[in-house]
Amino acid sequence: MTIDGFLNLNKPAGMTSHDCVGRVRRILKLKRVGHGGTLDPAVTGVLPIALGRSTRLLQFLQHNKAYQGTIRFGLTTATDDLEGEIIHSQPMPELSLEKVQAALPKFLGKIEQFPPSFSAVQVGGKRLYELARKGETVEVAARKVEVFRLEILDWRSGDFPELDLSIACGAGTYIRAIARDLGALLNAGGTLACLTRTESSGFSIDQSLSFAELELQIQEDKFCPILPSAVLGHLGAIVLSPEYTKRWFQGQRLPIPETPVEGEETRNNPPANLIPEPPYPLQVYDRDGNFLGIGQVANSETNTILSPQIVF
């Protein structure tokens, strides 16, 4: 079976992202499958899956993500979620929503955070979770991340109060670290009780498929992969003439005007004042709307060049 495109998978709890890739391979009987944006086993929600030749496009997906999660106060764990060993437990019935609301703005915008000890961050070629399981303590530098939105969805008071949050953030942001650091700031302790990714790389959870839904679509011959054009619109695009299309497939570098237009038309391009300085990637299509791949726009000594980077 030849399948190219993307699958918006609703990842279940208890599976690693690698496990999900393996199961998709078996369901679709497809060798080339990859995922974008790793999710911890306990986390559910959107896991972008690339199929066939589209595995080469994972690097070009958007990086912004959104989550809905629950922070439990009065509790700290080794993993900053409920999967890890409890380090400290202290009832915090006096903690109020007003105190939490006052602390939240400190986690908006560009912030620094230390990745959880049990995470996939690499130090000296080893994952932090591998070192942590061996009892090795490693100093990791703080990382700059960006949080665009923090919205309170619900608050449940009690001995171990819980806060439901909606979070929109950039790549590399650890929601577990926000739970841990918010709890520390409030002198209450905090850990992530549950988490669902609602958006990732242009995919949303309301359009995602569970494994059961995917298998049913395959059985009924209704499965249709998501086209690259549906998730790569942030890159802008160029439409090639037949002559340029022929040269594209021959791997030739194509001279183009400084604005990413081959002389005829563009698709989903940003306004001219938002076009980035070269080099930058661009979707490439023929006049019939067929996706031809990704080109790299760069300046030469005499003009602007479109070079084939990934050719479909």
Secondary structure, 3 states (H helix, E strand, C coil): CCCCEEEEEEECCCCCHHHHHHHHHHHHCCCCEEECCCCCCCCEEEEEEEEHHHHHHHHHCCCCEEEEEEEEECEEECCCECCCCEEEECCCCCCCHHHHHHHHHHHCEEEEECCCCCCCCEECCEEHHHHHHCCCCCCCCCEEEEEEEEEEEEEECCCCCEEEEEEEECCCCCHHHHHHHHHHHCCCCEEEEEEEEEEECCEEHHHCECHHHHHHHHHCCCCCCECHHHCCHHHCEEEECHHHHHHHHCCCCEEECCCCCCCCEEECCCCHHHCCCCCEEEEEEECCCCEEEEEEEEECCCCEEEEEEEEC
